[in-house]
Amino acid sequence: MTISRREFVRLMSLAGAAGMLPTSAFSAAKKPSDLYEVPKFGNVCLMHMTDCHAQLNPIYFREPSVNLGIGAAKGKPPHIVGKNFLKYYDIAPNSIESHAFTYLDFDNAAKKYGKVGGFSHLATLVKRLRAERGDGNSILLDGGDTWQGSGTAFWTRGKDMVGACNLLGVDVMTGHWEFTYLDKEVIANIGAFKGEFVAQNVSVNDDALFDYKFADFAGFDEDSGLAFKPYSMKSVNGMRVAVIGQAFPYTPIANPQRFIPDWTFGIQDERMQSMVNHVRETEKPDLVVVISHNGMDVDLKMASRVSGIDVIFGGHTHDGVPRPVEVSNKGGKTLVTNAGSNGKFLAVMDLDVRKGKLKDYRYRLVPVFSNMLEADKEMQTYIEKVRAPYKDKLEKKLAVASETLYRRGNFNGTFDQIICDALNKVNDAQISLSPGFRWGTTVLPGQDITMDHVMDQTCITYPETYRREMTGEEIKAILEDVADNLFNTDPYYQQGGDMVRVGGLDYVCEPGQTMGKRVTNMTLDNGTKIEANKKYMVSGWATVGSKSPGRPIWDVVADYLKEQGTVKIKKLNTPKLVGVKGNPGIAS
C-alpha cells in the first residue's frame, strides 16, 4: 500500500533530521517537499522529457541491474548501476533518489513511494516550473519515442499522444518510434502537433524526390532534400535559442523501412557540423542545443566531433543520468544529458546566457512521483476520455504476478522471459527469440497482470509472430549480430536496443570479445548442446524485413497468462557472462 503525500513528507522530515537525506549535486534537499523546489537560476530554462513511450498514467518502472560499458565506456555514464551508481553520484542509500535512479531494494521502495510518471502529474510539474520561471522564460523539449508504447497509442495510431503533448505544451520534438507508423500517419500527426518537429538527419531519397508524395508538407525542403525542418529558433527571455533535431539514425535498420520507404536516416555528423555552422552564422543565436535520439554513447562521441553545440539533450537509451557529462571538442565544451524514460523524469536545465555565450548552468533531473504531485485536472480529464473506448479491454485481468516483472537491462528481464515462454508454449517451439526493446513497464509481486501491461510490453505496428526452423549456425549468427550491435566499442556501430531475449536457450557471452567470438556454449534448457548444422524449431516476433504470418504477440502472451493463472518464472535464460568481473555496469 502506498503512502499519502502528507505521510511521505512527515517520514522524510524525520529522515532528514536523522541525517539520511542526500547532499548530491543534483539534490540538496533538506526536506521532501524540496524535491520539487528547483531554484531559479540564470535567464533561460530548458525542460526536457524523452522516451515516455505513450505512458499517460503513472506506472512502476525498475531501473537496470545490467548496463555494461565496454572498452572506453567502461565505468563511465551511463554504464553504471546499483551501488556503483550511488557512489558515483553521491546519492544516499535507501533514499528516494536511490529508488528513482537504481534497481536497489526495488520492491519495498516501490511500495513505499508509489508509482512514477503520468502525464497529469508531469503537467502539474511543468506548469509549476513555467510559472516560477515566468512567462516566456522556458521551453519544453521532447526527445521522441512518445507516440508508441501503449495500447491506446497503437489503436489511435499515436493521436492520443499528440493530444497529450499539445496539452502539456511541448514546444519542440524529434523522433524514433514515431516512424513506425505509416509515413502518411507520421505526416498527419506532425500536422496535428502544435509544437515543431525537427530532424536534420532525415532526407527524402533521390528516387522519391522526383515525385514526392508529401511535397506540400510544410517541413519538406526540396532544395536540401530534408524531409523535416532541421531546426527551430525560439525566443526565451529575449535570448535566441536554436534547437536542432537529431532523429534516431538507424530507424530503417532497427525498424521496418517498409512503413517509411521514401526517407533515409543516419548519424550525419558532418551535416550536423554544417548545420551548427549555418545556424550560428545566419541566425546569430545566443544558445545552440540539440534534441537527440541517438543514444547517450553516440551523443558523447558526436559531442567530441562536432563543435559549436552548447547542450545535447539526449534520449533513446533510457538512461536516467543525474548530471550532464562535459565533453571537450575543438570549439570548447558540450554538455550531454539523458533523461530516462516512461515519463519518470523531467530534466530541468537553467542557464545563464549572455552576449551569445553560455556562462553557467544548473541541472536537475527531477523524478516524477505521482504521490507527491497533484494530478492536473485538464490533463486527467483528457487521459480518461482518450482511454475510455478501450478501458474494458485494457483492464482485463489475465493473471497474477508472483514476482517482480520487468524488462529494462542488457539481457532477459522477467517479463521478457514470460514473452519467450509464451512463444515456446503456445507456438510449440524449442527456442524463442524476442527483441531487446528497452520500453515496457514493471509489475509488482501480487499485482494483477492486465492486458494494459501486456500491451505496454508488446504493442508495436509489426507484432506478428512466426514459427520456423533454424539451424544452430543461424541462431548463433543472430546472437552474434545483436551482441556486436550492443557491445561494439565504437558507438557509431551500435544500432539500438539491448540483447535479443531468448527462451529455451542458454549460452556464454563475453561482451569484450569481437564480432563472431562473443557467443559460445549454446545449449537447450536440458543441457543438450546446440549443433551448427542441426535444425531447431524457433518462434519469435517483430520481424523487420517482412511481415510474419502468425498472430500478434499480445494474443499469444495473453493466452499463455490466462492458462498460467499465477505467473512464476521457472528459469531466467540469462547468459553466463565472461570477462565482466568488476565492471560497474553489472550488479555486484
FIKOLZA-443365 format. One record per residue (C-alpha): x, y, z. Coordinates in Angstrom, 2 decimals. Example, Ala and Ser with C-alpha at 12.3 -4.5 7.8 and 13.67 -1.06 7.14 Angstrom:
BEGIN
NODE         x         y         z
NODE     12.30     -4.50      7.80
NODE     13.67     -1.06      7.14
END
This chain:
BEGIN
NODE         x         y         z
NODE      0.00      0.00      0.00
NODE      1.39      3.40     -0.95
NODE      1.61      6.27      1.49
NODE     -0.08      9.63      1.21
NODE      1.87     12.76      0.35
NODE      1.32     14.12      3.88
NODE      2.66     10.93      5.49
NODE      5.50     10.86      2.97
NODE      6.53     14.39      3.97
NODE      6.37     13.52      7.67
NODE      8.51     10.38      7.30
NODE     11.07     12.06      5.12
NODE     11.32     15.01      7.51
NODE     12.26     12.51     10.22
NODE     14.83     11.01      7.86
NODE     16.24     14.49      7.25
NODE     16.53     15.07     10.98
NODE     18.46     11.82     11.22
NODE     20.91     12.95      8.56
NODE     19.72     10.41      5.98
NODE     18.95     12.72      3.07
NODE     21.45     13.14      0.23
NODE     23.60     16.17     -0.43
NODE     24.48     15.36     -4.03
NODE     24.97     17.91     -6.79
NODE     21.51     17.36     -8.23
NODE     19.58     17.33     -4.97
NODE     20.43     19.48     -1.98
NODE     17.03     18.80     -0.41
NODE     16.63     19.27      3.34
NODE     13.03     18.06      3.42
NODE     10.95     16.05      0.93
NODE      8.92     18.96     -0.39
NODE     12.23     20.33     -1.72
NODE     12.24     17.55     -4.32
NODE     10.11     19.85     -6.48
NODE     11.64     23.11     -5.37
NODE     14.08     23.73     -8.20
NODE     15.62     27.17     -7.55
NODE     15.51     29.60    -10.42
NODE     18.90     30.38    -11.92
NODE     20.07     32.47    -14.87
NODE     17.75     33.72    -17.58
NODE     16.86     30.67    -19.73
NODE     15.12     27.45    -18.64
NODE     15.07     24.37    -20.87
NODE     12.92     21.43    -19.76
NODE     13.39     18.06    -21.39
NODE     11.48     14.78    -21.41
NODE     12.16     11.75    -23.57
NODE     11.15      8.13    -24.24
NODE      7.83      8.31    -22.39
NODE      6.57      5.51    -24.66
NODE      2.99      6.68    -24.51
NODE      2.58      6.13    -20.77
NODE     -0.24      8.52    -19.94
NODE     -0.89      7.03    -16.49
NODE      1.53      6.54    -13.57
NODE      3.47      3.26    -13.70
NODE      6.10      1.28    -11.86
NODE      9.50      1.15    -13.55
NODE     12.58     -0.75    -12.42
NODE     15.96      0.61    -13.50
NODE     18.51     -1.87    -14.90
NODE     20.87     -4.06    -12.90
NODE     22.98     -4.64    -16.04
NODE     24.14     -1.79    -18.29
NODE     27.63     -2.79    -19.37
NODE     30.17     -0.38    -20.73
NODE     32.85     -1.97    -22.89
NODE     36.25     -0.53    -23.82
NODE     36.49      3.22    -23.22
NODE     32.88      3.29    -21.97
NODE     33.58      1.01    -19.01
NODE     32.78      2.65    -15.70
NODE     31.53      5.86    -17.29
NODE     27.98      7.23    -17.51
NODE     25.60      5.83    -18.47
NODE     27.17      2.42    -17.82
NODE     26.98      2.42    -14.03
NODE     24.30      0.65    -11.97
NODE     23.25     -0.02     -8.40
NODE     25.67      0.74     -5.57
NODE     28.28      1.93     -8.05
NODE     25.76      4.48     -9.32
NODE     25.05      5.74     -5.80
NODE     28.75      6.13     -5.10
NODE     29.49      7.87     -8.41
NODE     26.74     10.46     -7.92
NODE     26.99     10.73     -4.11
NODE     23.43      9.51     -3.54
NODE     22.43      8.21     -0.11
NODE     21.42      4.53      0.05
NODE     17.77      3.80      0.86
NODE     16.76      7.31     -0.19
NODE     14.04      8.39     -2.58
NODE     16.73      9.30     -5.12
NODE     18.27      5.84     -4.77
NODE     14.89      4.37     -5.68
NODE     14.44      6.78     -8.58
NODE     17.81      6.07    -10.19
NODE     18.59      2.43     -9.33
NODE     17.01     -1.02     -9.03
NODE     18.17     -1.39     -5.40
NODE     15.50     -2.71     -2.98
NODE     13.03     -2.04     -5.76
NODE     10.00     -3.95     -4.46
NODE      9.99     -2.38     -1.00
NODE     10.79      1.10     -2.27
NODE      8.11      0.92     -4.97
NODE      5.51      0.03     -2.35
NODE      6.74      2.87     -0.14
NODE      6.99      5.66     -2.69
NODE      4.34      4.57     -5.17
NODE      4.16      4.94     -8.92
NODE      6.11      7.31    -11.14
NODE      5.22      9.39    -14.17
NODE      1.76     10.02    -15.53
NODE      1.05     12.96    -17.81
NODE     -1.36     14.61    -15.38
NODE      1.36     14.72    -12.70
NODE      4.01     15.72    -15.23
NODE      1.72     18.54    -16.37
NODE      1.46     19.83    -12.81
NODE      5.24     19.94    -12.52
NODE      5.73     21.60    -15.90
NODE      3.14     24.28    -15.10
NODE      4.72     24.94    -11.72
NODE      8.20     25.38    -13.18
NODE      6.93     27.57    -16.03
NODE      5.15     29.81    -13.54
NODE      8.22     30.06    -11.30
NODE     10.46     31.00    -14.24
NODE      7.99     33.49    -15.64
NODE      6.09     33.75    -18.90
NODE      8.29     33.24    -21.96
NODE     11.36     32.21    -19.97
NODE     11.23     28.46    -20.63
NODE     10.65     25.89    -23.36
NODE      9.79     22.19    -23.19
NODE     11.66     19.72    -25.40
NODE     10.58     16.16    -26.22
NODE     13.25     13.70    -27.38
NODE     10.84     11.30    -29.07
NODE      9.57      7.74    -28.57
NODE      6.41      9.48    -27.47
NODE      3.73      8.13    -29.80
NODE      4.40      4.41    -29.19
NODE      4.35      2.10    -26.19
NODE      0.75      1.65    -25.03
NODE     -2.45      0.08    -26.27
NODE     -4.16      3.42    -26.78
NODE     -1.21      4.75    -28.78
NODE     -1.38      1.68    -31.02
NODE     -5.13      1.83    -31.53
NODE     -5.19      5.60    -32.16
NODE     -2.01      5.49    -34.27
NODE     -0.30      7.90    -31.90
NODE     -3.05     10.50    -31.93
NODE     -3.69     10.14    -28.19
NODE     -0.12     11.23    -27.50
NODE     -0.21     14.13    -29.92
NODE     -3.20     15.48    -28.00
NODE     -1.50     14.91    -24.65
NODE      1.68     16.68    -25.78
NODE     -0.35     19.60    -27.07
NODE     -1.96     19.94    -23.63
NODE      1.42     19.56    -21.93
NODE      2.82     22.37    -24.06
NODE      5.70     20.61    -25.81
NODE      7.49     23.22    -27.92
NODE      9.92     21.12    -30.00
NODE     10.35     17.37    -30.54
NODE     12.23     14.82    -32.65
NODE     11.51     11.14    -33.16
NODE     12.22      7.44    -33.45
NODE      9.31      5.05    -32.80
NODE      7.14      7.81    -34.28
NODE      8.43      6.50    -37.62
NODE      6.99      3.02    -37.05
NODE      3.58      4.24    -38.16
NODE      2.89      4.63    -41.86
NODE      4.54      7.66    -43.41
NODE      1.17      9.28    -44.08
NODE      0.26      8.82    -40.40
NODE      3.55     10.41    -39.33
NODE      2.87     13.43    -41.52
NODE     -0.72     13.71    -40.22
NODE      0.40     13.52    -36.58
NODE      3.07     16.17    -37.10
NODE      0.40     18.34    -38.70
NODE     -1.80     17.96    -35.61
NODE      1.10     18.64    -33.23
NODE      1.10     22.26    -32.04
NODE      4.85     22.34    -31.45
NODE      7.60     21.85    -34.03
NODE      9.04     18.53    -35.24
NODE     12.74     18.81    -36.15
NODE     15.23     16.34    -37.67
NODE     18.35     17.46    -39.51
NODE     19.32     13.88    -40.40
NODE     16.22     12.67    -42.27
NODE     16.20     13.12    -46.05
NODE     13.97     12.14    -48.93
NODE     15.76      9.59    -51.09
NODE     16.69     10.50    -54.65
NODE     14.08      8.27    -56.30
NODE     11.24      9.73    -54.25
NODE     12.34     13.36    -54.72
NODE     11.24     13.36    -58.36
NODE      7.58     12.93    -57.44
NODE      7.50     13.24    -53.65
NODE      4.05     12.42    -52.26
NODE      4.42     14.87    -49.34
NODE      5.72     17.80    -51.37
NODE      3.09     20.05    -49.79
NODE      4.19     19.21    -46.23
NODE      5.44     22.40    -44.58
NODE      8.60     20.79    -43.18
NODE      9.84     19.48    -46.53
NODE     12.65     21.41    -48.24
NODE     13.05     20.45    -51.90
NODE     16.39     22.25    -52.26
NODE     18.10     20.45    -49.39
NODE     16.09     17.25    -49.71
NODE     15.33     17.28    -45.98
NODE     12.00     15.68    -45.08
NODE     11.50     17.77    -41.93
NODE     12.58     21.10    -40.50
NODE     16.19     20.71    -39.34
NODE     15.95     23.24    -36.53
NODE     13.73     25.71    -34.74
NODE     14.51     29.19    -33.44
NODE     12.94     30.11    -30.11
NODE     12.97     33.33    -28.13
NODE     13.42     32.57    -24.43
NODE     13.51     35.58    -22.13
NODE     14.85     37.64    -25.02
NODE     17.59     35.11    -25.84
NODE     17.69     33.44    -29.25
NODE     17.79     29.67    -28.76
NODE     18.40     27.33    -31.69
NODE     17.04     23.78    -31.28
NODE     18.44     21.32    -33.84
NODE     16.78     17.93    -34.21
NODE     18.57     14.58    -34.42
NODE     16.16     11.67    -35.03
NODE     17.20      8.09    -34.33
NODE     19.81      7.45    -37.04
NODE     19.20      3.73    -37.56
NODE     15.42      3.73    -37.89
NODE     15.25      1.78    -41.21
NODE     17.59     -0.88    -39.77
NODE     16.11     -1.28    -36.30
NODE     12.50     -0.89    -37.51
NODE     10.66     -1.69    -40.75
NODE     11.69      0.51    -43.66
NODE      8.55     -0.61    -45.48
NODE      6.49      1.86    -43.44
NODE      8.65      4.83    -44.44
NODE     10.15      3.86    -47.83
NODE     10.99      7.39    -49.00
NODE     13.09      8.54    -46.04
NODE     16.78      7.98    -45.28
NODE     18.38      8.46    -41.88
NODE     21.91      8.30    -40.43
NODE     24.10      9.93    -37.79
NODE     25.18     12.60    -40.28
NODE     27.69     14.34    -38.02
NODE     29.24     16.18    -40.99
NODE     25.82     17.57    -41.83
NODE     25.31     18.36    -38.13
NODE     28.55     20.39    -38.12
NODE     27.42     22.22    -41.26
NODE     24.01     22.82    -39.70
NODE     25.53     24.21    -36.50
NODE     27.83     26.46    -38.52
NODE     24.93     27.65    -40.68
NODE     22.73     28.37    -37.66
NODE     25.47     30.27    -35.84
NODE     26.35     32.34    -38.90
NODE     22.85     33.16    -40.15
NODE     20.62     33.08    -37.05
NODE     23.11     34.60    -34.58
NODE     21.78     32.53    -31.66
NODE     22.71     33.06    -28.05
NODE     22.48     29.31    -27.41
NODE     22.62     26.21    -29.66
NODE     21.10     22.97    -28.37
NODE     20.46     19.62    -29.99
NODE     17.49     17.47    -29.10
NODE     18.72     14.00    -29.92
NODE     17.54     10.42    -30.13
NODE     20.99      8.98    -30.84
NODE     21.52      7.20    -27.54
NODE     23.94      8.54    -24.97
NODE     27.11      6.82    -26.21
NODE     26.54      8.18    -29.72
NODE     25.80     11.64    -28.32
NODE     29.07     11.58    -26.36
NODE     31.03     10.73    -29.50
NODE     29.16     13.29    -31.61
NODE     29.85     15.94    -28.99
NODE     33.58     15.23    -29.29
NODE     33.49     15.55    -33.10
NODE     31.05     18.43    -33.66
NODE     31.82     21.83    -32.20
NODE     29.53     24.77    -31.53
NODE     26.78     22.88    -29.66
NODE     26.17     24.08    -26.11
NODE     23.93     21.23    -24.92
NODE     22.76     17.87    -26.27
NODE     19.52     16.73    -24.68
NODE     19.65     13.01    -25.41
NODE     17.31     10.05    -25.48
NODE     16.85      6.51    -26.83
NODE     18.91      4.56    -24.29
NODE     16.55      5.37    -21.38
NODE     19.40      6.34    -19.09
NODE     18.50      8.46    -16.09
NODE     21.71     10.45    -15.68
NODE     21.62     12.99    -12.82
NODE     24.48     15.15    -14.02
NODE     25.45     16.29    -17.55
NODE     28.71     14.98    -18.97
NODE     31.02     17.78    -20.15
NODE     32.65     16.77    -23.45
NODE     35.61     18.69    -24.84
NODE     35.91     19.43    -28.55
NODE     37.85     21.85    -30.73
NODE     35.25     24.57    -30.14
NODE     35.14     24.26    -26.36
NODE     32.76     22.06    -24.37
NODE     29.35     20.49    -24.93
NODE     27.04     19.28    -22.15
NODE     25.49     15.86    -22.82
NODE     22.42     14.66    -20.91
NODE     19.95     11.77    -20.93
NODE     16.61     11.94    -19.15
NODE     15.35      8.42    -18.51
NODE     12.06      7.07    -19.79
NODE      8.35      6.39    -19.29
NODE      7.60      9.90    -18.02
NODE      9.57      9.09    -14.88
NODE     11.80     12.17    -15.06
NODE     11.70     15.79    -16.15
NODE     15.08     17.34    -16.83
NODE     15.39     20.99    -15.87
NODE     18.38     23.00    -17.08
NODE     18.59     26.63    -16.02
NODE     21.22     28.60    -17.90
NODE     22.94     31.94    -17.60
NODE     23.20     33.12    -21.20
NODE     24.75     36.47    -22.04
NODE     26.07     38.06    -25.23
NODE     25.80     34.90    -27.25
NODE     27.59     32.74    -24.69
NODE     26.63     30.11    -22.13
NODE     28.19     31.37    -18.92
NODE     26.91     28.90    -16.34
NODE     24.13     26.39    -15.69
NODE     22.27     24.39    -13.07
NODE     20.80     20.98    -13.86
NODE     18.30     18.77    -12.04
NODE     16.84     15.50    -13.29
NODE     13.60     15.56    -11.32
NODE     11.78     12.28    -10.57
NODE      8.03     12.47    -11.13
NODE      6.38     10.68     -8.17
NODE      2.63     10.65     -8.65
NODE      2.01     10.54     -4.88
NODE      3.84     13.83     -4.46
NODE      2.33     15.83     -7.34
NODE     -1.36     16.57     -7.66
NODE     -2.94     15.48    -10.93
NODE     -3.62     18.31    -13.36
NODE     -7.40     18.24    -13.84
NODE     -7.41     19.21    -17.50
NODE     -4.85     16.56    -18.42
NODE     -6.51     13.91    -16.28
NODE     -9.86     14.56    -17.96
NODE     -8.20     14.20    -21.36
NODE     -6.50     10.93    -20.38
NODE     -9.74      9.42    -19.09
NODE    -11.55     10.45    -22.26
NODE     -8.94      9.05    -24.65
NODE     -8.74      5.74    -22.78
NODE    -12.49      5.32    -22.32
NODE    -13.18      3.41    -25.57
NODE    -10.54      0.83    -24.63
NODE    -10.97      0.77    -20.84
NODE    -12.64     -2.65    -20.53
NODE    -10.10     -4.28    -22.84
NODE     -7.12     -2.70    -21.09
NODE     -8.27     -3.53    -17.57
NODE     -8.98     -7.19    -18.31
NODE     -7.16     -9.32    -15.72
NODE     -5.10    -12.13    -17.22
NODE     -3.01    -13.48    -14.33
NODE     -1.28    -12.56    -11.07
NODE      2.45    -11.83    -10.74
NODE      4.25    -13.86     -8.10
NODE      7.45    -11.84     -8.53
NODE      8.55     -8.52    -10.00
NODE      8.11     -8.48    -13.75
NODE     10.38     -6.06    -15.57
NODE     12.26     -5.65    -18.84
NODE     14.99     -2.99    -18.66
NODE     18.58     -4.28    -18.85
NODE     21.14     -5.65    -21.31
NODE     19.74     -9.20    -21.07
NODE     16.48    -11.02    -20.29
NODE     14.17     -9.38    -17.80
NODE     11.44    -11.38    -16.11
NODE      8.66    -10.01    -18.34
NODE     10.83    -10.80    -21.36
NODE     11.00    -14.36    -20.07
NODE      7.21    -14.53    -19.92
NODE      7.06    -13.47    -23.56
NODE      9.67    -16.08    -24.53
NODE      7.96    -18.81    -22.52
NODE      4.64    -17.92    -24.12
NODE      6.12    -18.21    -27.61
NODE      7.58    -21.62    -26.81
NODE      4.43    -22.96    -25.15
NODE      1.71    -21.54    -27.38
NODE      3.62    -21.97    -30.65
NODE      5.16    -25.32    -29.70
NODE      8.78    -24.27    -30.20
NODE     12.11    -25.33    -28.68
NODE     13.68    -21.88    -28.72
NODE     12.14    -18.42    -28.70
NODE     13.60    -15.05    -29.66
NODE     12.23    -11.71    -28.52
NODE     13.62     -8.25    -29.40
NODE     15.76     -6.37    -26.88
NODE     13.35     -3.47    -26.57
NODE     14.02     -1.07    -23.67
NODE     10.43      0.10    -23.24
NODE      7.97     -1.76    -21.04
NODE      6.61     -1.07    -17.57
NODE      7.03     -3.07    -14.36
NODE      4.53     -5.23    -12.42
NODE      4.96     -5.79     -8.67
NODE      4.53     -9.12     -6.84
NODE      0.86     -9.80     -6.11
NODE     -0.30     -7.30     -8.72
NODE     -2.81     -8.33    -11.36
NODE     -1.30     -8.59    -14.83
NODE     -3.74     -6.85    -17.16
NODE     -4.00     -6.51    -20.91
NODE     -2.73     -2.97    -20.34
NODE      0.56     -4.42    -19.02
NODE      0.84     -6.83    -21.94
NODE      0.32     -4.01    -24.43
NODE      2.94     -1.93    -22.59
NODE      5.42     -4.73    -23.35
NODE      4.39     -5.70    -26.88
NODE      2.36     -3.12    -28.77
NODE      4.17     -2.28    -31.98
NODE      2.94     -1.89    -35.52
NODE      4.63     -5.13    -36.61
NODE      3.56     -7.54    -33.81
NODE      3.11    -10.69    -35.88
NODE      4.73    -13.91    -34.63
NODE      6.48    -16.67    -36.56
NODE      7.37    -20.34    -36.10
NODE     10.08    -21.81    -38.31
NODE     13.12    -23.99    -38.32
NODE     16.60    -22.53    -37.92
NODE     19.98    -24.19    -37.79
NODE     22.24    -23.77    -34.80
NODE     24.54    -21.76    -37.03
NODE     21.72    -19.36    -37.90
NODE     20.76    -18.92    -34.26
NODE     24.37    -18.16    -33.30
NODE     24.63    -15.63    -36.16
NODE     21.58    -13.78    -34.81
NODE     23.00    -13.65    -31.28
NODE     26.42    -12.53    -32.53
NODE     24.94     -9.79    -34.70
NODE     22.88     -8.33    -31.87
NODE     25.77     -8.64    -29.41
NODE     28.02     -6.67    -31.76
NODE     25.30     -4.06    -32.11
NODE     25.21     -3.73    -28.32
NODE     28.86     -4.15    -27.35
NODE     30.81     -2.74    -30.28
NODE     33.41     -0.39    -28.82
NODE     32.60      2.23    -31.47
NODE     29.25      3.81    -30.54
NODE     28.55      4.63    -34.20
NODE     28.12      0.89    -34.82
NODE     25.59      0.50    -32.02
NODE     22.28      0.43    -33.80
NODE     19.78      0.40    -30.96
NODE     18.24     -1.93    -28.40
NODE     19.60     -4.41    -25.88
NODE     20.50     -8.09    -26.39
NODE     17.87    -10.28    -28.04
NODE     15.92    -12.12    -25.35
NODE     15.85    -15.91    -25.53
NODE     13.74    -18.74    -24.21
NODE     14.74    -22.40    -24.02
NODE     18.35    -21.47    -24.75
NODE     21.44    -20.89    -22.61
NODE     24.80    -19.57    -23.76
NODE     28.02    -17.95    -22.62
NODE     28.63    -14.33    -23.62
NODE     31.92    -12.43    -23.50
NODE     30.95     -8.81    -24.28
NODE     34.57     -7.65    -24.61
NODE     35.30    -10.04    -27.47
NODE     34.99     -9.18    -31.18
NODE     32.29     -9.97    -33.73
NODE     31.69    -13.70    -34.07
NODE     33.50    -14.58    -30.84
NODE     31.17    -13.29    -28.12
NODE     28.69    -16.20    -28.03
NODE     29.79    -19.75    -27.13
NODE     28.50    -22.93    -25.45
NODE     24.92    -22.68    -26.70
NODE     22.66    -25.34    -25.14
NODE     18.97    -26.14    -24.82
NODE     17.39    -25.85    -21.37
NODE     18.02    -29.57    -20.79
NODE     21.75    -29.12    -21.40
NODE     21.81    -30.55    -24.92
NODE     24.47    -28.77    -26.97
NODE     23.26    -26.73    -29.95
NODE     24.82    -28.14    -33.11
NODE     25.64    -25.83    -36.03
NODE     24.06    -27.99    -38.75
NODE     21.09    -29.29    -36.78
NODE     17.67    -27.65    -37.15
NODE     15.59    -26.35    -34.24
NODE     12.03    -25.07    -34.07
NODE     12.16    -21.36    -33.23
NODE      9.36    -18.91    -32.51
NODE      9.67    -15.12    -32.40
NODE      8.06    -11.84    -33.37
NODE      8.68     -8.29    -34.63
NODE     10.36     -9.14    -37.93
NODE     11.78     -6.02    -39.55
NODE     12.29     -7.14    -43.14
NODE      8.87     -8.54    -43.96
NODE      5.61     -9.28    -42.23
NODE      5.43    -12.59    -40.37
NODE      2.39    -14.87    -40.81
NODE      1.45    -15.51    -37.18
NODE     -0.91    -13.95    -34.65
NODE      0.01    -10.71    -32.84
NODE      2.36    -11.31    -29.92
NODE     -0.07     -9.81    -27.39
NODE     -2.65    -12.51    -28.20
NODE     -0.02    -15.22    -27.72
NODE      1.10    -13.77    -24.38
NODE     -2.49    -13.23    -23.20
NODE     -3.36    -16.85    -23.94
NODE     -0.33    -18.03    -22.01
NODE     -1.05    -15.81    -18.99
NODE     -4.68    -16.91    -18.76
NODE     -3.56    -20.53    -18.75
NODE     -0.96    -19.90    -16.03
NODE     -3.18    -18.03    -13.56
NODE     -0.33    -17.16    -11.22
NODE      2.92    -16.47    -13.03
NODE      6.24    -17.63    -11.66
NODE      9.43    -17.65    -13.73
NODE     10.73    -21.21    -13.72
NODE     14.02    -20.29    -15.37
NODE     15.50    -16.96    -16.48
NODE     17.51    -17.53    -19.66
NODE     20.26    -15.02    -18.99
NODE     23.69    -15.87    -20.39
NODE     26.73    -16.68    -18.31
NODE     28.93    -13.59    -18.66
NODE     32.69    -13.80    -19.06
NODE     35.23    -11.01    -18.66
NODE     33.00     -8.54    -16.81
NODE     34.22     -9.00    -13.23
NODE     34.50     -5.62    -11.53
NODE     32.57     -3.83    -14.29
NODE     30.44     -1.13    -12.56
NODE     27.72     -1.73    -15.14
NODE     26.66     -5.00    -13.56
NODE     25.14     -5.68    -10.14
NODE     27.75     -6.81     -7.65
END
